[in-house]
Amino acid sequence: MKAFAKSILFAGVLVMGANGLMAAPASTNNVSLKQLVKQTKALEATAEAPAQHKALAVEYRQLAQRQLAESNKHAEEAAWYARFPIYSSAKFRASTIDHCRFFAEKYRNDAQRSEQMAAHHEALAS
């Protein structure tokens, strides 16, 4: 009976510990890039006052920084894959090097558009 009670307690502690790890509070700084795009577009739909346009310009600059960081991450991954001959083969190139280069370019273009939108909203705020 004593061993049974200990095993039940042990299982309970494991469950509570796992629950604590999974239920960690979400940080507001760890907003995904997709969520940040949605938030920025929602703010843009309602922006009318100069203060709102200024805040929107800040949001677009933050978005551009995140997109540029994502672009750099994919460029680094492409460079890493390019170091190994197997990833340059026709069999693996499309799913490794080409994939990373595509997303590096995509996020770089997105960052440029976000910077342009930031400048546009700064002009509207003036």
C-alpha positions in Angstrom: 0.0 0.0 0.0 2.8 2.4 0.8 4.5 1.8 -2.5 1.2 2.4 -4.3 0.7 5.7 -2.5 4.3 6.7 -3.4 3.8 5.9 -7.1 0.5 7.9 -7.2 2.3 10.8 -5.6 5.2 10.5 -8.0 2.8 10.4 -11.0 1.0 13.4 -9.7 4.2 15.4 -9.3 5.2 14.5 -12.9 1.8 15.6 -14.3 1.9 18.8 -12.4 5.5 19.5 -13.5 4.7 18.8 -17.1 1.6 21.0 -16.9 3.7 23.8 -15.5 6.1 23.6 -18.4 3.3 23.6 -21.0 1.3 26.3 -19.4 4.1 28.9 -19.2 2.8 32.4 -19.8 3.2 33.7 -23.3 5.6 36.6 -23.6 4.3 39.6 -25.5 7.8 39.9 -27.0 7.6 36.5 -28.6 4.8 37.3 -31.0 5.2 35.3 -34.2 5.9 37.1 -37.5 2.5 36.1 -38.8 0.8 37.5 -35.8 2.8 40.8 -36.1 1.7 41.1 -39.7 -2.0 40.6 -38.7 -1.7 43.1 -35.9 -0.1 45.7 -38.1 -2.7 45.3 -40.9 -5.5 45.6 -38.3 -4.0 48.8 -37.0 -3.7 50.1 -40.6 -7.4 49.5 -41.2 -8.3 51.8 -38.3 -5.6 54.5 -38.5 -7.0 58.0 -39.0 -5.3 60.4 -36.6 -1.7 61.5 -36.9 -0.8 59.7 -33.6 -2.2 56.4 -35.0 -0.2 56.8 -38.2 2.9 57.5 -36.1 2.3 54.3 -34.0 1.7 52.4 -37.2 5.0 53.6 -38.6 6.7 52.2 -35.5 4.8 48.9 -36.0 5.9 48.7 -39.6 9.6 49.4 -38.6 9.4 46.6 -36.0 7.9 44.3 -38.6 10.7 45.2 -41.1 13.3 44.4 -38.5 11.7 41.0 -37.8 11.4 40.3 -41.5 15.1 41.2 -42.1 16.1 39.0 -39.2 14.1 36.1 -40.7 15.8 36.8 -44.1 19.2 36.7 -42.6 18.4 33.4 -40.8 17.4 31.8 -44.1 20.5 33.2 -45.8 22.7 31.7 -43.1 20.9 28.3 -43.5 21.4 28.4 -47.3 25.1 29.1 -46.7 25.3 26.3 -44.3 23.7 23.9 -46.7 26.0 25.1 -49.5 29.1 23.9 -47.6 28.1 20.3 -48.1 28.2 18.8 -51.6 25.3 16.5 -51.0 22.9 19.4 -50.6 24.0 20.8 -53.9 23.0 17.7 -55.7 19.8 17.8 -57.8 18.1 15.5 -55.4 18.4 17.8 -52.3 19.0 21.3 -53.7 15.4 22.3 -54.1 14.4 21.3 -50.6 17.5 22.9 -48.9 19.5 25.6 -50.6 16.9 26.8 -53.1 14.2 26.8 -50.3 16.3 28.9 -48.0 17.3 31.3 -50.7 13.7 31.7 -51.7 12.6 32.6 -48.2 15.6 34.9 -47.7 14.7 36.9 -50.7 11.0 36.8 -49.8 11.5 38.2 -46.3 14.1 40.8 -47.6 11.4 42.1 -50.1 8.8 42.1 -47.3 11.1 44.1 -45.1 11.6 46.6 -47.9 7.8 47.0 -48.3 7.4 47.4 -44.6 10.0 50.1 -44.5 8.2 51.9 -47.4 4.9 51.6 -45.5 6.6 53.0 -42.4 7.8 56.0 -44.4 4.3 56.4 -45.9 2.6 56.4 -42.5 5.2 58.8 -41.1 4.4 61.2 -43.9 0.6 60.8 -43.1 1.4 61.6 -39.5 3.0 64.9 -40.4 
